[in-house]
Amino acid sequence: MKPSEPIYEIQIERQVSVPMRDGTVLCADVYRPKVEGTFPVLIERVAYELSRRCKANGEYFASRGYVFVGQNVRGKFHSGGVFSVED
């Protein structure tokens, strides 16, 4: 099967604050198609710097009709809380 082709221009929102139930705020970069509409969402949580780690996946999936959220886990980079390998 041939991979899908990129058909959308994309927009990126960087360092979006996402509050958790316990009040901890996690940092995310959100990649989305640059058109109005409802799209499925993919989330990748990482302990690494977002723009380097999630850029390729974000651009790939957003250009193909998905919203892609790259989010730092607790206690890493701009996310609050305490990092734990068990989270």
N, C-alpha and C positions, 0 to 999 in steps of 0.2 A: 504494500500500500504506500502510495506517495504521501509525504508529509504535507500538511496544509500550507498554504501561501499566506504571507502577511498581507492583510487587506485594510488595516486601520492605522491611522496616525495615532500616536499615543501621547498621553499627558502624564506627568510624574508629580506627585506630592511627596516632598521629603520631610522627614522628621515629624510625622504625624503622631500626636500623643493619643494613646489608646488606654483609657482607664480600665483596670481590672476590678472584679468584685470586691477585693480586699483593699482597694484604694491605691495599689501600686500602679504606676503609669509606665507603660511600655512604649518604646519608640518604633515607628514603622515607616517604610517607604511604600507608597501605593502607586502602582502602574495601572493605567486603565486606557481603554480605547477613547479617543478624543471625539466622541459622539454621544448624544443622549441615548439612554437605553438601559435595559437590565441585562447584566452579564453574570455568568458563574464566577465564583471567587476561588482562587488558590492561595493558600497561606504557607509560607516557609518561615520557620522560626530558627534563627541562627545565633551563635555566640560570637559572630565575626562582624567586621565593619560592613554595613549594609550596601553602600554604593558599589563596593568591589564584589561582594559575594552574591548579591541578588540582581545586579544590573542586567546581566545576560538573560536570565530567566524572566525577569520583569518585562524587558523589551520583547522577547520572543512571544510570551503568552498574551500580553496586552495587544500586540499587533495582530493577533489571531482571534480576538474576541473574548478574552478573559480579563478579569480584574486580578492582578497579582499583588499580594501583600507580602513584603519581606519585613520581618519583625525581629528585633533583638530580644533575646530571652532576658529574664530578670537579672539585674546586676551587671549587664554587659553594655558597654558604650553609653548611649543616652538613656537606656532603660533603667528605671528605679528598681529597688529591691535587692535581694541577695542572690548571687548566682549559686546554683546547686546542680551537680551533674545528674541528679534524680528528677529534675523538672522536665 
